[in-house]
Amino acid sequence: MAAAFLVIKSAGMLFRVFLAGRLGAEGLGLYQLVMSVYLVFAATVSSGVCLCASRLFTELSARGKPAQARYAAEYCMKLSFFIGLAGGALMLSCADAAASYLLHDERAAPSLRLLAPGLPFLAVSAAVRGYFLARRSTLQPSGQQLIEQLIETGGFALVMALFRPRDITQTCCIAAASAASAELASFVYSLLCYRADARKTGAGREKVFRIGRTALPVLLPVSANACIRSGLSAAENALIPSGLKKHGLDVSEALSQYGITSGMVMPVITFPSVLILPFSTLMITEAADARARGDTAAIKRMTEKAVSAVLRYSLPVTVMLIFFADPLCMALFGSASAGKYLAVLAPVVPFMYLDCAADAILKGLDEQLSYFVFNTIDSVIRVALTFILVPVYGITGASAVIIISELLNTAMSLFRLVQVTSFRLSIVRSVLLPAVTAAAACLFAQALPLTGLSTADLIIRLSLCCIFCAGAYMLSLKRGGYGILRRRA
């Protein structure tokens, strides 16, 4: 699953680089605004049904009722289609209003209308993905996302090669149409995989009495949280260019700075999560299974291992992003400004990745209400801080909002996770030693007598850092820690 995520994220990063080259910083900013509104609807129609299908199938299977588990999964798939249909109709009718009154840029409306028809297909694909994750089958969900990413990237590249768009509005429309086509392809692939799996297992279907009463307590809080959080995120994204204009920038400069941070820097920060995302996704099923069995010791043990593993991975990532921020952004986007913002925002990586893992475990432990409350509080604070800080401090204020938000959200999630699981963590082994190891590796790589700051040199330096950190981590697993350093600690 991690290998598939690596391919998917790599294709997505290449798409982002290609998009930045075709749109420029201003066009990329407009595209990010469009996607921020689309994600409100996409998250609302998909988040709840994915978790609902996974949770219901896992719990009924753990009780020895496979026929009821399959019925519950198919119920979630049917329900998801109608939820997606309603979401698509609403988005289509609100496209002009969202572009004019929320994004303050009417150029976004055509792209929003092109994205709306893909929502029903997205919702069903999410429910099927939840089913396969509950089955501990990672090949089908990974293939689904890989096909989606390849079609989106390939479709955009093909249309751009055949036609020459007049302006960034048409280019954004091409990107939106490619994304909607990718959702349709993912939907077809998902249903084919599910039918093949159903024939292979040969399990029957047994109706679950009043399944809605079981599904809704799982579906509604997660869907409501996704709607509120993504809605507040869209409001925050709309406030950033608006705040930058109040800070003294014109429309083009405001969209350009927004495009650099959200369209260039943030994708680089989230790219290394290729190992964390599948890990966190599978933790939902594992935690739900342990909860259904009442195995509190297993829950505590897996939580400790998960938190420690995320920290040991994310801290070296943070150090490498700080050390190589400038050459990395120059190699990818040809932007020196992006490197400066990447170095500032890189310290949020451990908190961002840790929050992802903590939220996944809380979902599996039936703590979606806590997840809903924490994320709502975080989103409200983000919007308020964006409204206050960006007009005064410009893009520096927007960076401060991201840092404050990640610290707060992670602190709340970890506090609840400690209450529920009573897990413990070694700060020396899980925090200090990985950070020191990564810093030493980066200093060594920077001191190498290479020819300069070319892309090839950057790849060599980063590769050496990764090998050094991976070797230290494997040694820690083999010897139960970092050898003498661990025993002294």
C-alpha positions in Angstrom: 0.0 0.0 0.0 2.9 2.4 0.8 4.5 1.6 -2.5 1.2 2.4 -4.3 0.9 5.6 -2.3 4.5 6.5 -3.3 3.6 6.2 -7.0 0.3 8.1 -6.5 2.0 10.9 -4.6 4.8 11.1 -7.1 2.3 11.3 -10.0 0.5 14.0 -8.0 3.7 15.9 -7.4 4.6 15.7 -11.1 1.1 17.0 -11.9 1.6 19.8 -9.5 4.9 20.8 -11.1 3.4 20.5 -14.6 0.4 22.6 -13.4 2.6 25.3 -11.9 4.5 25.5 -15.2 1.3 25.9 -17.2 -0.6 28.2 -14.8 2.1 30.1 -13.1 1.8 31.2 -9.5 -1.3 33.3 -10.1 -3.1 30.5 -12.0 -2.1 28.0 -9.4 -3.6 30.2 -6.7 -6.9 30.3 -8.6 -6.9 26.5 -9.0 -6.3 26.1 -5.3 -9.3 28.3 -4.6 -11.4 26.2 -6.9 -10.3 23.0 -5.2 -10.9 24.4 -1.7 -14.6 24.7 -2.5 -14.7 21.4 -4.3 -13.1 19.7 -1.3 -16.0 20.9 0.9 -18.4 18.8 -1.1 -16.0 15.9 -1.7 -15.1 15.5 1.9 -18.7 15.7 3.0 -20.0 13.0 0.6 -17.0 10.6 1.0 -15.5 10.8 4.5 -18.5 9.4 6.4 -19.4 6.6 4.0 -15.8 5.4 3.9 -15.6 5.1 7.7 -19.1 3.8 8.0 -18.5 0.9 5.5 -15.2 0.0 7.1 -16.5 0.1 10.7 -19.8 -1.8 10.1 -18.1 -4.5 8.0 -15.3 -4.9 10.6 -17.6 -5.1 13.6 -20.1 -7.5 12.1 -17.3 -9.7 10.8 -15.7 -9.7 14.3 -19.0 -11.0 15.6 -19.0 -13.9 13.2 -21.7 -12.5 10.9 -20.1 -12.3 7.4 -23.4 -12.3 5.5 -24.7 -9.3 7.5 -21.3 -7.6 7.1 -21.6 -7.8 3.3 -25.1 -6.5 3.4 -24.0 -3.5 5.5 -21.2 -2.7 3.1 -23.6 -2.7 0.1 -26.0 -0.6 2.1 -23.3 2.0 2.5 -22.5 1.9 -1.2 -26.1 2.5 -2.2 -26.5 5.3 0.4 -23.2 6.9 -0.8 -24.5 7.3 -4.3 -27.6 9.3 -3.2 -25.4 11.4 -0.9 -23.0 12.1 -3.7 -25.9 12.9 -6.1 -27.3 15.4 -3.6 -23.9 17.0 -3.1 -23.3 17.3 -6.8 -26.6 19.0 -7.4 -26.0 21.4 -4.6 -22.5 22.2 -5.9 -23.8 22.8 -9.4 -26.4 25.2 -8.2 -24.0 27.1 -5.9 -21.1 27.4 -8.3 -21.7 31.0 -9.4 -22.5 32.1 -5.8 -19.4 30.5 -4.4 -17.2 32.0 -7.1 -18.6 35.5 -6.6 -19.3 35.8 -2.9 -16.8 33.3 -1.3 -13.8 33.3 -3.6 -14.4 36.8 -5.0 -13.3 35.6 -8.4 -15.9 34.8 -11.1 -13.2 32.9 -13.1 -13.7 30.0 -10.7 -17.3 29.3 -11.5 -16.8 27.2 -14.8 -14.3 24.9 -13.1 -16.7 24.3 -10.1 -19.5 23.4 -12.5 -17.2 20.8 -14.3 -16.2 19.2 -11.0 -19.8 18.7 -9.7 -20.8 15.7 -11.8 -17.9 13.6 -10.3 -19.2 13.7 -6.7 -21.6 10.7 -6.9 -18.8 8.6 -8.4 -16.4 9.8 -5.7 -18.8 8.9 -2.9 -19.4 5.3 -4.1 -15.6 4.8 -4.6 -15.1 5.9 -1.0 -17.6 3.4 0.3 -16.0 0.6 -1.7 -12.6 1.7 -0.4 -13.8 1.5 3.2 -15.0 -2.1 2.5 -11.7 -3.2 1.1 -9.8 -1.6 4.0 -12.0 -3.5 6.4 -11.1 -6.7 4.5 -7.4 -5.8 5.1 -7.1 -5.8 1.3 -4.9 -2.8 0.3 -4.3 -3.6 -3.4 -7.7 -2.6 -4.7 -7.9 0.8 -2.8 -4.3 1.6 -3.9 -5.1 0.7 -7.5 -8.2 2.8 -7.4 -6.3 5.9 -6.3 -3.4 5.2 -8.7 -5.8 5.0 -11.7 -7.5 8.2 -10.6 -4.2 10.1 -10.3 -2.9 8.8 -13.6 -6.0 9.6 -15.5 -6.2 13.1 -14.0 -2.6 13.8 -14.8 -2.6 12.1 -18.2 -5.9 13.7 -19.3 -4.7 17.2 -18.4 -1.4 16.7 -20.2 -3.1 15.3 -23.3 -5.6 18.1 -23.6 -2.9 20.7 -23.0 -0.8 19.1 -25.7 -3.7 19.2 -28.2 -5.2 22.6 -27.4 -3.8 26.0 -26.4 -6.0 27.6 -23.7 -6.4 31.3 -24.0 -6.1 32.1 -20.3 -5.8 30.6 -16.9 -9.6 30.2 -16.7 -9.6 27.7 -19.5 -6.6 26.0 -18.1 -8.3 25.6 -14.8 -11.4 24.2 -16.6 -9.2 21.6 -18.3 -7.7 20.5 -14.9 -11.3 20.3 -13.4 -12.6 18.2 -16.3 -9.6 15.9 -15.9 -10.4 15.5 -12.2 -14.1 14.7 -12.9 -13.1 12.1 -15.5 -10.7 10.5 -13.1 -13.5 10.1 -10.6 -15.7 8.3 -13.1 -12.8 5.9 -14.0 -12.2 5.2 -10.3 -15.9 4.5 -9.8 -15.9 1.9 -12.6 -12.7 0.2 -11.3 -14.0 0.1 -7.8 -17.3 -1.6 -8.7 -15.4 -4.2 -10.9 -13.1 -5.0 -8.0 -16.0 -5.3 -5.6 -17.9 -7.7 -7.8 -14.8 -9.8 -8.4 -14.2 -10.0 -4.6 -17.9 -10.9 -3.9 -17.7 -13.8 -6.4 -14.4 -15.0 -5.0 -15.6 -15.0 -1.3 -19.0 -16.4 -2.1 -20.5 -15.0 1.1 -24.3 -14.5 1.1 -26.2 -11.5 2.2 -28.3 -11.4 5.3 -30.4 -8.3 6.0 -29.5 -6.3 9.1 -32.6 -5.1 11.0 -32.7 -1.3 11.3 -29.2 -0.9 9.9 -29.8 2.9 9.5 -29.8 3.2 13.3 -26.3 1.6 13.4 -24.9 3.5 10.4 -26.1 7.0 11.1 -24.2 7.5 14.5 -21.0 6.7 12.6 -21.9 8.5 9.3 -23.3 11.7 10.6 -20.6 13.0 13.0 -17.8 12.2 10.5 -19.7 13.8 7.5 -20.7 16.8 9.6 -17.1 17.2 10.7 -15.8 16.9 7.2 -18.4 19.5 6.0 -17.7 22.0 8.7 -14.0 21.6 8.7 -13.6 21.7 4.9 -16.1 24.6 4.8 -14.1 26.5 7.3 -11.0 25.6 5.4 -12.5 27.0 2.2 -13.4 30.2 4.0 -9.8 30.4 5.3 -8.5 29.9 1.8 -10.7 32.6 0.5 -9.7 35.0 3.3 -6.0 34.6 2.5 -6.0 36.3 -0.9 -8.5 38.8 0.4 -6.3 39.6 3.4 -3.2 39.9 1.2 -5.0 42.5 -0.9 -5.9 44.4 2.3 -2.2 44.1 3.2 -1.4 46.1 0.1 -1.0 43.6 -2.7 -2.9 43.7 -6.0 -5.1 40.8 -7.2 -2.3 39.1 -9.2 0.3 39.4 -6.4 -2.2 38.1 -3.8 -3.1 35.0 -5.9 0.6 34.5 -6.7 1.7 34.4 -3.0 -1.3 32.2 -2.1 -0.4 29.9 -5.0 3.2 29.6 -3.8 2.3 28.6 -0.2 -0.7 26.4 -0.9 0.1 25.1 -4.4 3.9 24.6 -4.0 5.0 24.5 -0.4 2.2 22.5 1.2 2.4 19.7 -1.5 6.1 19.3 -0.7 5.3 19.2 3.1 2.6 16.5 2.6 4.5 14.5 0.0 6.5 12.4 2.5 3.3 11.3 4.1 3.2 8.5 1.6 4.2 6.1 4.4 2.0 7.7 7.1 -1.3 7.8 5.1 -1.6 4.0 4.4 -0.3 3.3 7.9 -3.0 5.6 9.5 -5.7 4.2 7.2 -5.1 0.7 8.3 -4.9 1.7 12.0 -8.7 2.5 11.8 -9.5 -1.1 11.0 -7.0 -2.5 13.5 -8.2 -0.3 16.3 -11.8 -1.1 15.5 -11.1 -4.8 15.5 -9.3 -4.6 18.9 -12.1 -2.5 20.3 -14.7 -5.1 19.1 -12.7 -7.8 20.9 -12.3 -5.7 24.1 -8.5 -6.0 23.9 -7.4 -2.9 25.7 -3.8 -4.1 26.0 -3.5 -4.5 22.2 -5.0 -1.0 21.8 -2.4 0.5 24.1 0.5 -1.4 22.5 -0.4 -0.5 18.9 -0.9 3.2 19.9 2.5 3.4 21.5 4.1 1.8 18.5 2.2 4.0 16.1 3.1 7.3 17.8 6.7 6.3 18.1 7.0 5.2 14.5 5.4 8.4 13.2 7.8 10.6 15.2 10.8 8.6 14.1 9.8 9.1 10.5 8.5 12.7 10.6 11.4 14.3 12.5 14.1 13.3 9.9 11.7 14.5 7.2 11.5 17.9 9.0 15.2 18.3 9.4 15.8 17.4 5.7 13.2 19.9 4.5 14.8 22.7 6.6 18.3 21.9 5.4 17.4 21.6 1.7 14.4 23.9 1.4 15.9 26.3 -1.2 17.5 23.8 -3.6 14.4 21.6 -3.4 12.0 24.3 -4.4 14.3 25.6 -7.1 14.5 22.1 -8.6 10.8 21.6 -8.5 9.2 24.9 -9.2 12.1 27.3 -10.0 11.0 29.5 -7.1 13.3 30.9 -4.4 10.3 32.3 -2.5 8.9 28.9 -2.1 12.1 27.7 -0.4 11.9 30.4 2.2 8.4 29.5 3.1 9.2 25.8 3.1 11.9 26.3 5.7 9.5 28.2 7.9 6.7 25.7 7.7 8.7 22.5 7.8 8.6 22.2 11.6 4.8 21.5 11.4 5.5 18.1 9.7 5.8 16.0 12.9 2.6 17.6 14.3 0.7 17.2 11.0 1.7 13.5 10.6 1.1 12.7 14.3 -2.3 14.3 14.2 -3.2 12.1 11.2 -2.2 8.9 13.0 -4.0 10.0 16.2 -7.2 10.9 14.4 -7.2 7.5 12.7 -6.9 5.6 16.0 -9.6 7.7 17.6 -11.9 6.9 14.7 -11.3 3.2 15.1 -12.0 3.5 18.8 -15.5 5.1 18.2 -14.2 8.5 19.3 -15.5 10.3 16.1 -17.3 12.8 18.3 -14.0 13.9 19.9 -12.5 14.0 16.4 -15.4 16.2 15.3 -15.1 18.6 18.2 -11.3 19.0 18.0 -11.3 19.6 14.3 -14.2 22.1 14.5 -12.4 24.1 17.2 -9.2 24.1 15.2 -11.0 25.2 12.0 -12.8 28.1 13.7 -9.6 29.3 15.3 -7.8 29.1 11.9 -10.5 31.2 10.2 -10.4 33.8 13.1 -6.6 34.0 13.0 -6.5 34.3 9.2 -9.0 37.1 9.4 -7.0 38.9 12.0 -3.3 38.2 11.1 -3.2 38.1 7.3 -4.3 41.7 6.6 -1.7 42.9 9.1 1.3 40.6 8.5 0.6 39.3 5.0 1.8 35.9 4.0 3.9 35.7 7.3 0.6 35.8 9.2 -0.8 33.0 7.0 2.3 30.9 7.9 1.8 31.6 11.6 -1.8 30.4 11.3 -0.7 27.1 9.9 1.8 26.6 12.7 -0.5 27.5 15.5 -3.3 25.4 14.1 -1.2 22.2 13.7 0.2 22.6 17.3 -3.3 23.1 18.8 -5.0 20.3 16.8 -2.3 17.7 17.6 -2.3 18.7 21.3 -6.0 18.1 21.6 -5.9 14.8 19.7 -3.0 13.4 21.7 -4.6 14.5 25.0 -7.7 12.5 24.1 -5.7 9.6 22.8 -3.8 9.4 26.1 -7.1 9.5 28.0 -8.6 6.6 26.0 -5.5 4.4 25.6 -3.2 5.4 28.5 -0.2 5.0 26.2 3.3 6.2 27.1 6.2 7.5 25.0 9.9 7.8 25.4 10.9 11.3 24.5 14.6 10.4 24.2 14.2 7.4 21.9 11.2 8.8 19.8 12.1 12.5 19.6 15.7 13.5 20.5 17.6 10.6 18.9 15.8 10.7 15.5 16.2 14.5 15.3 19.9 14.4 16.2 20.6 11.5 13.8 18.9 13.4 10.9 20.8 16.6 11.7 24.1 14.8 11.6 23.2 13.2 8.3 22.2 16.5 6.7 25.4 18.2 7.9 27.5 15.4 6.5 25.6 15.5 3.2 26.0 19.3 2.9 29.7 19.0 3.5 30.3 16.7 0.6 32.5 18.2 -2.1 30.0 18.0 -4.9 30.0 20.2 -8.0 27.3 22.6 -6.8 23.5 22.9 -6.2 22.3 21.1 -9.4 19.3 18.7 -9.3 21.7 15.7 -9.5 23.6 17.0 -6.5 20.4 17.5 -4.5 19.3 14.0 -5.3 22.6 12.6 -4.1 22.6 14.5 -0.9 18.9 13.7 0.0 19.5 10.0 -0.9 22.5 9.8 1.4 20.5 11.4 4.2 17.6 9.0 3.7 20.0 6.0 3.7 21.7 7.2 6.8 18.5 7.7 8.7 16.9 4.5 7.5 20.0 2.6 8.6 19.9 4.2 12.0 16.2 3.3 12.3 16.8 -0.3 11.3 19.6 -0.6 13.7 17.4 0.7 16.5 14.8 -2.0 15.6 17.4 -4.7 15.5 19.1 -3.8 18.8 16.0 -2.6 20.6 17.1 1.0 20.5 20.1 3.1 19.4 22.6 0.9 21.0 24.8 2.6 23.6 23.0 5.9 23.2 19.7 4.2 24.2 21.2 2.5 27.2 22.8 5.8 28.4 19.5 7.6 27.9 
